[in-house]
Amino acid sequence: MSTPAVPEETGHVGSDVRDSVDSYIAFQLAELEGCLPLVGAADQDAVHGARLALRRLRSVLSCYKSVLPDVPGATGRDVRWLARSLGEARDAYVLSQRLALWLDASEAWLSPEALHKAVNQLLASSNAMATRIGTGSRWQGIVKATRQALLPATAHLAAGETDNHPSLLEVVELLQPRWETVQKSLETTQRSLEPDSRHADEAERNEGLHGARKDIKVLRYSVEAVAPVLGPGATAIIQPSMTLQRLLGEQHDSVAGQAWINSLSEMPGVQPLDVEDLQNMEQRRLAETEASLRAALLASPVPEPRRMLLG
């Protein structure tokens, strides 16, 4: 396969790179401003949109920290709080919807009312978290402070002032260690998923898989931010990253689902056999997801940025 050509390092390429990153950041902040008022109305699509925008924003801040303006420590902590809060609300919603489908798919449950009550409480907790986030004033200050910290460059450039314009080579060199981290994570992931693996600590294994997902997200979104400048080579990195990120996310959701199902045994009226049946369903889902993940690790390797983008 021929290596996609990289645009020549002309005088304006560095400006194009910085403009691409700035545009990406500006878009994510605009997404937050559009979604968060709807989050206050417990709009779960808006929760998902806001969470995704924050994931992309934080990935870019992590990868390109050395070429972006500094974000004040308090603002960084606020961004992490918002991401964590939205994540908790979204995870609870996704789990509630999957369990509701399972409950509605069968009439053989021994304690259907207690199970539906538990799932409805999970959904209510998700909606309550979303409402608190969206109706509070904290998020507005976070978006404003982040924009002020990261996007003064546009005004500076309009005034003819100089700014830090990373070259394509610098961008690839920033992406390279992210890819190397992903490769190490995926190697560990592949070993832990082998059928004859005898991992001593299941929690440690699942934490490693979750860490691999985080590593892939940073790489994927960091490449997305400069994809207009990198050209076709960016797609070759993004596409397999998307596949692996999705499967690792499903694996994590299933692990979290099993933990929540275990807690049902402590709820009044829930029959132990119903808990066991739900666990079996979640375990089958987990096994199917991990089988798909093993296949994807072999079929969809993430190419190295230096090789793919520089030739």
C-alpha positions in Angstrom: 0.0 0.0 0.0 1.4 3.4 -0.9 1.9 5.9 1.8 -0.3 9.0 1.6 1.6 12.1 0.7 2.0 14.8 3.3 1.6 18.4 2.2 4.9 20.3 1.7 6.2 22.2 4.7 5.4 25.7 3.3 5.3 28.9 5.3 1.6 28.6 5.9 1.4 25.0 6.9 2.1 25.7 10.6 -0.7 28.3 10.6 -3.0 25.7 9.0 -2.2 23.3 11.8 -2.8 25.8 14.5 -6.0 27.0 12.8 -7.3 23.4 12.6 -6.6 22.8 16.3 -8.2 26.2 17.2 -11.3 25.4 15.1 -11.6 22.0 16.7 -11.4 23.5 20.2 -13.9 26.2 19.3 -16.3 23.7 17.9 -16.2 21.5 21.0 -16.9 24.6 23.2 -19.8 25.6 21.0 -21.2 22.1 21.3 -21.0 22.4 25.0 -22.8 25.7 25.0 -25.5 24.2 22.8 -25.9 21.0 24.7 -25.7 21.9 28.4 -28.9 24.0 28.6 -30.7 20.9 27.2 -28.9 18.7 29.7 -30.7 20.7 32.4 -34.0 19.4 30.9 -32.6 15.8 31.2 -32.2 15.5 27.5 -30.1 12.4 27.2 -29.0 13.1 23.7 -27.6 16.4 24.9 -25.8 14.6 27.8 -24.1 12.4 25.2 -23.3 15.3 23.0 -21.8 17.3 25.8 -19.8 14.4 27.1 -18.4 13.7 23.7 -17.4 17.3 23.2 -15.5 17.2 26.5 -13.8 14.0 25.6 -12.5 15.6 22.4 -11.5 18.8 24.1 -9.6 17.0 26.9 -7.8 14.7 24.4 -6.5 17.7 22.4 -5.4 19.5 25.6 -3.5 16.4 26.6 -1.8 15.7 23.3 -1.0 19.3 22.3 -0.3 20.8 25.6 3.2 22.0 24.6 1.9 24.1 21.7 -1.3 25.4 23.3 -1.8 28.3 25.8 -1.7 27.2 29.4 -5.0 26.4 31.0 -5.3 27.6 34.6 -5.2 24.8 37.2 -8.7 25.7 38.5 -10.2 25.6 35.0 -8.6 22.2 34.3 -10.1 20.9 37.5 -13.5 22.3 36.6 -13.3 20.6 33.2 -12.5 17.3 34.8 -15.4 17.7 37.2 -17.8 18.4 34.3 -16.5 15.4 32.3 -16.9 13.1 35.3 -20.4 14.4 36.2 -21.6 14.0 32.6 -20.0 10.6 32.4 -21.8 9.3 35.5 -25.2 10.6 34.3 -24.7 9.0 30.8 -23.5 5.7 32.1 -26.5 5.3 34.4 -28.8 6.1 31.5 -27.2 3.6 29.1 -27.4 0.9 31.7 -31.0 1.6 32.6 -32.0 1.4 28.9 -30.3 -1.9 28.3 -31.8 -3.5 31.5 -35.2 -2.1 30.6 -35.1 -3.9 27.2 -34.0 -7.1 28.9 -36.9 -6.9 31.4 -39.5 -6.2 28.7 -38.2 -9.0 26.5 -39.4 -11.7 29.0 -42.3 -12.5 31.2 -40.5 -15.1 33.2 -39.1 -12.8 35.9 -40.0 -13.7 39.4 -39.9 -10.1 40.8 -40.8 -7.9 37.8 -42.1 -5.0 39.8 -39.1 -4.8 42.0 -36.8 -5.0 39.0 -38.6 -2.3 37.1 -38.6 -0.1 40.2 -34.8 -0.5 40.5 -34.3 0.3 36.8 -36.6 3.3 37.0 -34.6 4.5 40.0 -31.4 4.2 38.0 -33.0 6.3 35.2 -34.3 8.8 37.7 -30.8 9.2 39.2 -29.3 9.8 35.8 -32.0 12.5 35.0 -31.4 14.1 38.4 -27.7 14.3 37.8 -28.2 15.8 34.4 -30.6 18.4 35.7 -28.2 19.5 38.4 -25.4 19.9 35.9 -27.4 21.8 33.3 -29.4 24.1 35.5 -26.4 25.1 37.6 -24.3 28.1 36.6 -20.9 26.4 37.0 -20.7 25.0 33.5 -21.1 28.5 31.9 -18.0 29.7 33.8 -16.1 26.6 32.8 -16.8 27.2 29.1 -16.0 30.9 29.3 -12.7 30.3 31.2 -11.6 27.6 28.8 -12.4 29.6 25.7 -10.5 32.6 27.2 -7.5 30.5 28.0 -7.2 28.6 24.8 -8.5 30.8 22.0 -6.7 34.2 22.3 -4.6 33.2 19.3 -7.2 34.1 16.7 -7.4 37.7 17.9 -3.6 37.9 18.1 -3.2 36.6 14.6 -5.8 39.2 13.3 -3.7 41.9 14.9 -0.6 40.6 13.2 1.1 39.3 16.3 3.2 36.1 16.3 1.9 32.9 17.8 3.1 29.3 18.2 2.5 27.5 14.9 3.5 23.9 15.1 4.7 22.3 11.9 3.4 19.0 10.6 6.5 17.3 11.8 6.0 18.7 15.3 2.4 17.4 15.3 3.4 13.9 14.2 6.1 13.9 16.9 3.5 14.8 19.5 1.2 12.0 18.2 3.9 9.4 18.1 4.2 8.8 21.9 0.4 8.6 22.1 0.5 5.9 19.5 3.3 4.1 21.3 1.2 4.2 24.5 -1.8 2.8 22.6 0.4 0.0 21.2 1.6 -1.0 24.7 -2.0 -0.9 26.0 -3.3 -3.1 23.1 -0.5 -5.6 23.6 -1.5 -6.0 27.2 -5.1 -6.1 26.2 -4.5 -8.9 23.7 -2.7 -11.0 26.2 -5.4 -10.5 28.8 -8.1 -11.6 26.3 -6.5 -14.8 25.3 -8.8 -17.8 26.1 -6.1 -19.5 28.2 -5.1 -16.4 30.0 -4.9 -16.9 33.8 -5.0 -13.3 35.0 -4.5 -13.1 38.7 -6.8 -10.1 39.3 -9.9 -9.6 37.3 -10.3 -6.1 38.5 -6.8 -5.2 37.4 -7.5 -6.8 34.0 -10.7 -4.8 33.5 -8.9 -1.6 34.6 -6.2 -2.3 32.0 -8.8 -2.6 29.3 -10.5 0.6 30.4 -7.1 2.3 30.3 -6.6 1.1 26.8 -9.8 2.7 25.8 -8.8 6.0 27.3 -5.4 5.9 25.4 -7.2 5.2 22.1 -9.6 8.1 22.6 -6.7 10.6 23.1 -5.0 9.4 20.0 -8.2 9.3 17.9 -9.4 12.8 18.8 -6.0 14.3 18.6 -5.7 13.1 15.0 -9.2 14.3 14.3 -8.2 17.8 15.4 -5.6 18.1 12.6 -7.2 15.7 10.1 -7.9 18.5 7.5 -4.1 19.2 7.4 -2.8 15.6 7.7 -4.9 14.3 4.8 -5.9 10.7 4.0 -3.3 9.3 6.4 -5.4 10.6 9.3 -8.4 8.4 8.3 -6.2 5.3 8.4 -5.5 6.0 12.1 -9.0 7.2 13.0 -11.0 4.3 11.6 -9.4 1.4 13.5 -9.3 3.6 16.6 -13.1 4.0 16.4 -13.6 0.3 16.1 -11.4 -0.6 19.1 -12.8 2.3 21.2 -16.4 1.1 20.6 -15.6 -2.5 21.6 -13.6 -1.5 24.6 -16.5 0.8 25.6 -18.9 -2.0 25.4 -16.6 -4.2 27.5 -16.4 -1.5 30.2 -20.2 -1.0 30.1 -20.7 -4.7 30.6 -18.3 -4.9 33.5 -20.1 -1.9 35.1 -23.4 -3.5 34.4 -22.4 -6.7 36.3 -21.4 -4.7 39.3 -24.8 -2.9 39.3 -26.7 -6.1 38.8 -24.9 -7.6 41.8 -26.2 -4.7 43.9 -29.8 -5.7 43.1 -29.5 -8.6 45.5 -29.6 -6.0 48.4 -32.9 -4.4 47.1 -36.2 -5.3 48.7 -38.3 -7.7 46.7 -35.7 -8.7 44.1 -35.5 -12.5 43.8 -32.0 -14.1 43.7 -32.9 -16.1 40.6 -33.7 -12.9 38.7 -30.3 -11.5 39.7 -28.6 -14.7 38.5 -30.5 -14.6 35.2 -29.5 -10.9 34.6 -25.9 -11.7 35.4 -25.9 -14.6 32.9 -27.3 -12.3 30.2 -24.6 -9.7 31.0 -21.9 -12.3 31.1 -22.9 -13.6 27.6 -22.8 -10.1 26.3 -19.4 -9.6 27.8 -18.1 -12.8 26.2 -19.4 -11.8 22.8 -17.9 -8.4 23.1 -14.5 -9.7 24.1 -14.5 -12.2 21.2 -15.2 -9.3 18.8 -12.5 -7.3 20.5 -9.9 -10.1 20.0 -10.8 -10.3 16.3 -10.6 -6.6 15.9 -7.2 -6.4 17.5 -5.9 -8.7 14.8 -7.9 -7.3 11.9 -7.7 -3.5 12.7 -4.2 -2.5 13.8 -3.7 1.3 14.3 -0.9 2.4 12.0 2.1 4.4 13.3 1.8 8.1 12.7 5.4 8.5 11.5 5.0 5.8 8.9 1.5 6.8 7.8 1.9 10.6 7.8 5.5 11.1 6.9 6.3 8.1 4.7 
